Amino acid sequence: MEKKIASSRVLVSLYSRIYHEVVHNEIKLAAITASDRVLNIGCGGIPFTALLIAKFTGARVWAVDNDQNAVNVARKCIAAQNMDNLISVLNYDGRDPFPYDFDVALVALQAEPKQEILDSLIAKGGNEARLVFRSPRSEVAHQYDRLPSRPLFNRRIDQKQATFDCSVLYANL
Ligand SMILES: C[S@@+](CC[C@H](N)C(=O)[O-])C[C@H]1O[C@@H](n2cnc3c(N)ncnc32)[C@H](O)[C@@H]1O
């Protein structure tokens, strides 16, 4: 099912509408522009977040996932969308130090363990990196790894999704 949707330009565009407002909010939160290099951890087989970041801002995006099947499907999806000039899909675990320099990282709600991912991003990205995480709604919080407890995030923006109610920004760390 996911494979079929991923290779359809029209279906991906339709489904991605659910994420338009979310991603616009995160672009505002982290002030993402075309000159930023963006890392999206936990892109999944249909990498809506990576696609919309690249489409809305023109930024270069590394979409990574630690599941090889998700990576294979995501690569087909990006190619079907003719976005492979801006988006590269890599099999990578967000806990490991990322080999390339990035300005912004966006972490999927389902990515885990979040504290280890944040620590790794801070170690690699240094003081300048802007790091965005999605915070689960309290009703479904038991289904997801909780937000890192340290350091404290700087800013947040409300989100109207069934599974998460805000995105938070860790910056100037
Ligand atoms: C279901 S996807 C959701 C992404 C959504 N399609 C988007 O565009 O934001 C979440 C993905 O996170 C991946 N994931 C979970 N923990 C991870 C980690 N530590 N590093 C990389 N990927 C991870 C899972 O394999 C899964 O494919």
The ligand as a MOL file (V3000), in Angstrom:
LIG
                    3D

  0  0  0     0  0            999 V3000
M  V30 BEGIN CTAB
M  V30 COUNTS 27 29 0 0 0
M  V30 BEGIN ATOM
M  V30 1 C 6.3990 6.6010 10.2810 0
M  V30 2 S 7.7430 7.6670 9.7920 0 CHG=1
M  V30 3 C 6.9130 9.2020 9.8630 0
M  V30 4 C 7.5290 10.2960 9.0450 0
M  V30 5 C 6.5400 11.0950 8.2810 0
M  V30 6 N 6.1900 10.3980 7.0480 0
M  V30 7 C 7.1220 12.4570 7.9670 0
M  V30 8 O 7.3260 12.7870 6.7870 0
M  V30 9 O 7.3620 13.2300 8.9100 0 CHG=-1
M  V30 10 C 8.7950 7.5930 11.2050 0
M  V30 11 C 10.0700 6.8450 10.8790 0
M  V30 12 O 11.0210 7.0730 11.9260 0
M  V30 13 C 11.9680 6.0410 11.7930 0
M  V30 14 N 12.8550 6.0560 12.9690 0
M  V30 15 C 12.5420 5.7600 14.2620 0
M  V30 16 N 13.6200 5.9250 15.0440 0
M  V30 17 C 14.6420 6.3210 14.2290 0
M  V30 18 C 16.0230 6.6300 14.4530 0
M  V30 19 N 16.5800 6.5560 15.6710 0
M  V30 20 N 16.7700 7.0230 13.3960 0
M  V30 21 C 16.2340 7.0810 12.1400 0
M  V30 22 N 14.9400 6.7870 11.8780 0
M  V30 23 C 14.1540 6.4080 12.9050 0
M  V30 24 C 11.1150 4.7920 11.6050 0
M  V30 25 O 11.8440 3.7570 10.9790 0
M  V30 26 C 9.9700 5.3390 10.7400 0
M  V30 27 O 10.1270 4.9920 9.3810 0
M  V30 END ATOM
M  V30 BEGIN BOND
M  V30 1 1 1 2
M  V30 2 1 2 3
M  V30 3 1 2 10
M  V30 4 1 3 4
M  V30 5 1 4 5
M  V30 6 1 5 6
M  V30 7 1 5 7
M  V30 8 2 7 8
M  V30 9 1 7 9
M  V30 10 1 10 11
M  V30 11 1 11 12
M  V30 12 1 11 26
M  V30 13 1 12 13
M  V30 14 1 13 14
M  V30 15 1 13 24
M  V30 16 1 14 15
M  V30 17 1 14 23
M  V30 18 2 15 16
M  V30 19 1 16 17
M  V30 20 1 17 18
M  V30 21 2 17 23
M  V30 22 1 18 19
M  V30 23 2 18 20
M  V30 24 1 20 21
M  V30 25 2 21 22
M  V30 26 1 22 23
M  V30 27 1 24 25
M  V30 28 1 24 26
M  V30 29 1 26 27
M  V30 END BOND
M  V30 END CTAB
M  END
